Amino acid sequence: MNERRIGIVMNGVTGRMGLRQHLERSIVAIREQGGLPAADGTMIIPEPILVGRNELKLRRIAEQYGLERWTTDLAEALAQPDVEIYFDSQLTQLREKGVRAAVEAGKAIYCEKPIAESLDAAVDLARTVIDSGLKNGVVMDKLSLPGLRKLKRLVDGGFFGRILSVRGEFGYWVFEGDWQEAQRPSWNYKSEEGGGIILDMFCHWRYVLDQTFGSVKSVYCQGATHIPERVDEQGDKYAATADDAAYGVFELEGGIVAQMNSSWATRVFRDELVEFHVDGTEGSAVAGLRRCRAQHRSATPKPVWNPDLPATEPFRDQWAEVPDNEPFDNGFKVQWEMFLRHVVDDTPFTWDFIEAAKGVQLAELGLQSWHEGRKLEVPKLDLEVQ
């Protein structure tokens, strides 16, 4: 069987997301399954070159996964003759430099979001990438989650009728780091290091809302820093200067109203860490990471409000499980396979740097809305195709 080995510079694999989701559960998993079949039957075999700032961590990761190539020198990695793709999962502050180096080296670019800390920087970087003519893509993993894919199936099938509203809840309690270790790195809570839940999660909500329900037309956001002091990885206290919660209201195309709560200071009383509740004239659905349950108009009960008596209706039992109907792989791996086929077979990959810039735009407008205390329209980006 013919093989096509593709060198992939993976910059930032010493971080949690880069290591677990992108290296281990995507690239290593594709290698372990024997590769990915291209359109002509050739097996695409990814050959990662690990790049990072910590030599010891890189060596340990390479040994753990049976990989031979790693370096702390990005230019050296990009210069390897078999390299076709540059992947970036570094801190947001470092991403632009790496992407620009990949453009200069003429490599296809796939990276995490946000692509920059500000809209101006994101637009400038997107223009650079687009003008280069290089294939490019940005990770928009939530669209590939089983729960969201089943929800999209309901939308595309007309199950909801006219969609009225979307309510989203995301988050969990991130420990302060004093008596229990924090689950997220300390930079997430420092605005000077690119932290903040608005910059992080509004980039996600933009593509989820745009591509599942309708384009975002306006935003009102109330942010908060609920936990003002935390403890870092060295056990030192620091001031949390970035927002750790955001309460957003978005108006979507067609008059749909979306409410999205994002918080690292909430205790979970949900079935999953993220849930979307969608109401329409013909039916409703609740989707999480994996599950999706629906209730059609014809099966909707008729509750009566009576605060003097305990509720006797099993409300959750009145919803029907939406079946899988297909096998679901890891969402990050699914998008890696799509991007690899985009590079090899020129198949479409819609989640490019233009879409990524839209996410940064919504995050910046969210921050502005919070600080100015008002609703803001979401204008069309100059980058968009008219």
C-alpha positions as CSV (number, residue, x, y, z in Angstrom):
1,M,0.0,0.0,0.0
2,N,1.3,3.4,-0.9
3,E,2.1,5.9,1.9
4,R,2.5,9.6,2.0
5,R,4.4,10.7,5.1
6,I,3.7,14.3,6.1
7,G,5.9,16.2,8.5
8,I,4.0,18.2,11.0
9,V,5.7,20.8,13.2
10,M,3.7,20.7,16.5
11,N,4.6,23.8,18.5
12,G,3.2,23.9,22.1
13,V,2.8,20.2,22.8
14,T,4.1,20.6,26.4
15,G,0.8,22.2,27.3
16,R,-2.2,20.2,28.4
17,M,-4.3,20.7,25.3
18,G,-1.5,20.3,22.8
19,L,-0.3,17.1,24.5
20,R,-3.6,15.3,25.3
21,Q,-6.0,16.3,22.6
22,H,-3.7,17.1,19.6
23,L,-0.7,14.8,20.0
24,E,-2.0,11.8,21.9
25,R,-5.6,11.6,20.9
26,S,-5.2,12.9,17.4
27,I,-1.8,12.5,15.7
28,V,-0.6,9.5,17.7
29,A,-4.0,7.9,17.3
30,I,-4.0,8.4,13.6
31,R,-0.5,6.8,13.4
32,E,-1.6,3.9,15.6
33,Q,-4.6,3.1,13.3
34,G,-2.2,2.9,10.4
35,G,-2.7,6.3,8.9
36,L,-5.6,8.0,7.2
37,P,-6.7,7.0,3.7
38,A,-6.5,9.7,1.0
39,A,-8.9,9.9,-1.9
40,D,-6.7,7.6,-4.1
41,G,-6.2,5.1,-1.3
42,T,-2.8,6.3,-0.3
43,M,-2.3,6.2,3.4
44,I,-1.5,9.6,5.0
45,I,1.0,9.1,7.8
46,P,1.6,12.1,10.0
47,E,5.2,12.5,11.2
48,P,5.3,14.9,14.1
49,I,8.2,17.1,15.0
50,L,7.7,18.3,18.6
51,V,8.6,21.9,19.4
52,G,8.6,23.7,22.7
53,R,10.7,25.8,25.1
54,N,11.4,23.0,27.7
55,E,13.9,20.5,26.4
56,L,13.4,18.1,29.3
57,K,9.6,17.9,28.7
58,L,10.0,17.5,25.0
59,R,12.4,14.6,25.5
60,R,10.0,12.9,27.9
61,I,7.0,13.3,25.7
62,A,8.9,12.0,22.7
63,E,10.0,8.9,24.6
64,Q,6.5,8.3,26.0
65,Y,5.0,8.2,22.5
66,G,7.8,6.6,20.6
67,L,8.7,9.7,18.6
68,E,12.2,10.5,17.5
69,R,12.1,14.2,16.4
70,W,11.9,17.2,18.8
71,T,13.6,20.5,19.1
72,T,13.5,23.9,20.9
73,D,14.4,25.6,17.6
74,L,11.3,26.4,15.5
75,A,13.3,27.5,12.5
76,E,15.2,24.2,12.5
77,A,11.9,22.3,12.6
78,L,10.3,24.3,9.8
79,A,13.4,23.7,7.6
80,Q,13.0,20.0,7.6
81,P,12.4,18.9,4.0
82,D,9.4,16.7,4.7
83,V,7.4,19.3,6.7
84,E,4.2,20.4,5.1
85,I,2.1,21.6,8.1
86,Y,2.7,23.9,11.0
87,F,0.5,23.4,14.1
88,D,0.4,25.9,17.0
89,S,-1.1,25.3,20.4
90,Q,1.1,27.7,22.3
91,L,-0.1,30.5,24.6
92,T,-2.1,33.1,22.6
93,Q,0.6,35.7,23.1
94,L,3.2,33.5,21.3
95,R,1.0,32.3,18.4
96,E,1.4,35.2,15.9
97,K,5.2,34.8,15.8
98,G,5.0,31.1,15.1
99,V,2.3,31.5,12.4
100,R,4.3,34.2,10.6
101,A,7.4,32.0,10.6
102,A,5.4,29.2,9.1
103,V,4.1,31.6,6.4
104,E,7.6,32.6,5.6
105,A,8.5,28.9,5.3
106,G,5.6,28.2,3.0
107,K,3.8,25.7,5.2
108,A,0.1,24.9,5.6
109,I,-1.1,26.3,8.9
110,Y,-3.4,24.7,11.5
111,C,-3.7,26.2,14.9
112,E,-5.6,26.6,18.1
113,K,-7.7,29.7,18.9
114,P,-7.8,32.6,19.6
115,I,-5.3,33.4,16.9
116,A,-4.5,36.7,18.6
117,E,-5.3,38.8,21.6
118,S,-6.9,41.7,19.7
119,L,-9.1,42.1,16.7
120,D,-6.5,44.3,14.9
121,A,-3.8,41.7,15.4
122,A,-6.2,38.8,14.4
123,V,-7.3,40.6,11.2
124,D,-3.7,41.5,10.2
125,L,-2.6,37.9,10.8
126,A,-5.5,36.5,8.9
127,R,-4.8,38.8,5.9
128,T,-1.1,37.6,6.0
129,V,-2.2,34.0,5.9
130,I,-4.9,34.4,3.3
131,D,-2.6,36.5,1.0
132,S,0.0,33.8,1.2
133,G,-2.3,31.4,-0.5
134,L,-1.4,28.7,1.9
135,K,-3.9,26.2,3.2
136,N,-5.0,27.2,6.7
137,G,-7.4,26.1,9.4
138,V,-8.2,26.8,13.0
139,V,-9.4,24.2,15.6
140,M,-13.2,24.5,16.2
141,D,-13.5,21.3,18.1
142,K,-17.0,21.8,19.7
143,L,-18.6,21.4,16.3
144,S,-17.3,17.8,16.2
145,L,-18.6,16.8,19.6
146,P,-21.2,14.0,19.4
147,G,-23.9,16.1,21.3
148,L,-23.4,19.1,19.0
149,R,-23.4,16.9,15.9
150,K,-26.7,15.4,16.9
151,L,-28.1,18.8,17.7
152,K,-27.0,20.1,14.2
153,R,-28.8,17.1,12.7
154,L,-32.0,18.2,14.4
155,V,-31.5,21.8,13.1
156,D,-30.8,20.6,9.6
157,G,-33.8,18.3,9.6
158,G,-36.2,21.1,10.6
159,F,-37.1,19.5,13.9
160,F,-37.4,22.8,15.8
161,G,-39.6,24.6,13.3
162,R,-38.7,28.3,13.9
163,I,-35.9,28.5,16.5
164,L,-36.8,30.9,19.3
165,S,-33.9,30.8,21.7
166,V,-30.7,29.1,22.8
167,R,-29.5,28.9,26.4
168,G,-26.0,27.6,27.0
169,E,-24.2,26.8,30.3
170,F,-20.5,26.1,30.4
171,G,-18.1,25.8,33.3
172,Y,-17.0,24.2,36.5
173,W,-15.2,25.2,39.7
174,V,-11.5,25.7,39.1
175,F,-9.8,25.4,42.5
176,E,-7.9,28.5,43.7
177,G,-4.7,26.5,44.1
178,D,-4.3,26.9,47.8
179,W,-5.8,23.7,49.4
180,Q,-6.3,21.9,46.1
181,E,-4.3,22.2,42.9
182,A,-6.0,24.3,40.2
183,Q,-7.1,22.4,37.1
184,R,-6.1,25.2,34.8
185,P,-2.8,27.0,34.4
186,S,-2.4,30.3,36.2
187,W,-2.0,32.4,33.0
188,N,-5.7,31.9,32.4
189,Y,-6.4,34.4,35.2
190,K,-3.9,37.0,34.2
191,S,-5.0,39.5,31.5
192,E,-1.4,40.6,31.0
193,E,-0.6,37.0,29.8
194,G,-3.6,36.7,27.5
195,G,-6.0,35.1,30.1
196,G,-9.7,35.6,30.6
197,I,-12.8,33.5,30.0
198,I,-14.3,36.0,27.5
199,L,-11.3,35.8,25.1
200,D,-11.3,32.1,25.5
201,M,-14.9,31.1,25.3
202,F,-16.5,33.8,23.1
203,C,-14.2,32.5,20.3
204,H,-16.0,29.2,20.8
205,W,-19.5,30.6,21.1
206,R,-19.0,32.6,17.8
207,Y,-18.5,29.5,15.6
208,V,-21.0,27.4,17.5
209,L,-23.7,30.0,17.2
210,D,-22.8,31.1,13.6
211,Q,-22.6,27.6,12.2
212,T,-25.4,25.9,14.1
213,F,-28.2,28.5,14.5
214,G,-27.4,31.7,12.7
215,S,-24.9,34.6,12.4
216,V,-24.4,36.7,15.6
217,K,-25.7,40.2,15.1
218,S,-25.3,41.8,18.5
219,V,-23.8,41.1,21.9
220,Y,-24.4,42.2,25.5
221,C,-21.9,40.9,28.0
222,Q,-21.5,41.2,31.8
223,G,-18.1,39.9,32.9
224,A,-16.7,39.3,36.4
225,T,-13.6,38.3,38.3
226,H,-15.3,36.4,41.0
227,I,-12.1,35.0,42.6
228,P,-9.7,38.0,42.9
229,E,-6.7,36.0,44.3
230,R,-5.3,32.6,43.3
231,V,-2.2,30.5,43.9
232,D,0.1,29.6,41.0
233,E,2.0,26.5,40.1
234,Q,4.9,27.5,42.4
235,G,2.6,27.9,45.4
236,D,2.7,31.8,45.3
237,K,-0.3,34.0,45.6
238,Y,-1.2,36.3,42.7
239,A,-3.9,38.8,41.8
240,A,-6.4,37.5,39.3
241,T,-6.5,40.3,36.8
242,A,-8.6,38.5,34.1
243,D,-12.3,37.7,34.0
244,D,-13.3,34.2,35.3
245,A,-17.0,34.4,34.4
246,A,-19.0,35.9,31.5
247,Y,-22.8,36.2,31.1
248,G,-23.6,37.0,27.5
249,V,-26.8,37.7,25.5
250,F,-26.5,37.4,21.7
251,E,-29.0,38.3,19.0
252,L,-28.7,35.9,16.1
253,E,-29.9,36.1,12.5
254,G,-33.7,35.4,12.3
255,G,-34.4,37.0,15.7
256,I,-33.0,34.0,17.7
257,V,-31.9,35.1,21.2
258,A,-29.0,33.2,22.7
259,Q,-27.9,33.4,26.3
260,M,-24.5,31.9,27.2
261,N,-23.1,31.6,30.7
262,S,-19.4,30.8,31.0
263,S,-17.7,30.4,34.4
264,W,-14.7,29.0,36.1
265,A,-16.4,29.8,39.4
266,T,-19.5,27.6,39.3
267,R,-20.3,24.2,40.8
268,V,-21.8,21.8,38.3
269,F,-25.5,20.8,38.6
270,R,-25.9,19.6,35.1
271,D,-25.5,16.3,33.3
272,E,-22.4,17.6,31.4
273,L,-19.9,20.4,31.6
274,V,-21.5,22.2,28.7
275,E,-25.1,22.1,27.7
276,F,-27.2,23.9,25.1
277,H,-31.0,24.2,25.5
278,V,-32.8,25.0,22.2
279,D,-36.4,26.0,22.1
280,G,-38.4,26.1,18.8
281,T,-42.0,26.3,17.8
282,E,-42.2,22.6,16.9
283,G,-39.8,21.1,19.5
284,S,-36.9,21.6,21.9
285,A,-33.6,19.9,22.6
286,V,-30.8,19.8,25.2
287,A,-27.4,18.8,24.0
288,G,-24.1,18.3,25.9
289,L,-20.7,17.0,25.0
290,R,-22.1,13.6,24.1
291,R,-25.8,13.3,24.7
292,C,-28.7,15.1,23.0
293,R,-32.3,14.8,24.2
294,A,-35.4,16.2,22.4
295,Q,-39.1,16.8,23.1
296,H,-41.4,17.3,20.1
297,R,-44.4,19.6,20.2
298,S,-46.8,16.6,20.1
299,A,-45.1,15.1,23.2
300,T,-44.9,18.2,25.2
301,P,-46.6,17.9,28.6
302,K,-48.9,20.6,30.1
303,P,-47.4,21.6,33.5
304,V,-49.4,23.7,35.9
305,W,-47.7,26.1,38.2
306,N,-48.6,25.4,41.9
307,P,-46.0,26.5,44.4
308,D,-48.0,24.9,47.3
309,L,-47.5,21.3,46.1
310,P,-44.4,19.3,45.3
311,A,-43.7,18.6,41.6
312,T,-44.8,15.1,40.7
313,E,-44.0,15.1,37.0
314,P,-40.7,13.4,36.0
315,F,-39.7,16.3,33.7
316,R,-36.4,14.8,32.6
317,D,-38.0,11.4,31.8
318,Q,-40.3,13.1,29.3
319,W,-37.5,13.8,26.8
320,A,-36.4,11.3,24.1
321,E,-32.8,10.4,23.5
322,V,-31.5,11.4,20.1
323,P,-29.7,8.3,18.7
324,D,-26.1,8.3,17.6
325,N,-26.9,6.8,14.1
326,E,-23.1,6.9,13.4
327,P,-19.9,6.2,15.3
328,F,-18.3,9.3,16.9
329,D,-14.6,9.7,17.2
330,N,-12.6,12.2,19.3
331,G,-13.6,15.7,18.0
332,F,-10.1,17.0,17.8
333,K,-9.0,13.9,15.8
334,V,-12.0,14.3,13.5
335,Q,-10.9,17.8,12.6
336,W,-7.3,16.8,12.2
337,E,-8.3,14.2,9.7
338,M,-10.4,16.8,7.8
339,F,-7.4,19.1,7.7
340,L,-5.0,16.4,6.6
341,R,-7.4,15.6,3.7
342,H,-7.7,19.3,3.0
343,V,-3.9,19.5,2.5
344,V,-3.6,16.2,0.5
345,D,-6.8,16.0,-1.5
346,D,-7.8,19.7,-1.4
347,T,-11.2,18.9,0.2
348,P,-13.0,21.8,1.8
349,F,-12.1,23.0,5.2
350,T,-14.4,25.9,6.2
351,W,-12.8,26.8,9.5
352,D,-10.1,29.1,8.3
353,F,-8.4,32.2,9.7
354,I,-11.3,34.4,8.6
355,E,-13.6,32.4,10.9
356,A,-11.0,32.6,13.6
357,A,-10.9,36.4,13.4
358,K,-14.6,36.5,13.8
359,G,-14.2,34.8,17.2
360,V,-11.6,37.3,18.3
361,Q,-14.0,40.1,17.2
362,L,-16.8,38.7,19.3
363,A,-14.5,38.4,22.3
364,E,-13.3,42.0,21.9
365,L,-16.9,43.3,21.6
366,G,-17.8,41.3,24.7
367,L,-15.1,42.9,26.7
368,Q,-16.1,46.3,25.3
369,S,-19.8,45.7,26.1
370,W,-18.9,44.7,29.7
371,H,-16.8,47.8,30.3
372,E,-19.2,50.2,28.6
373,G,-22.4,48.5,30.0
374,R,-24.2,48.4,26.7
375,K,-25.3,46.2,23.8
376,L,-23.1,46.3,20.7
377,E,-23.7,45.4,17.1
378,V,-21.4,42.9,15.5
379,P,-20.3,44.5,12.2
380,K,-19.1,42.5,9.2
381,L,-15.4,42.1,9.0
382,D,-13.5,43.5,6.1
383,L,-12.0,40.1,5.6
384,E,-15.3,38.5,4.7
385,V,-16.1,37.7,1.1
386,Q,-18.8,40.1,0.0
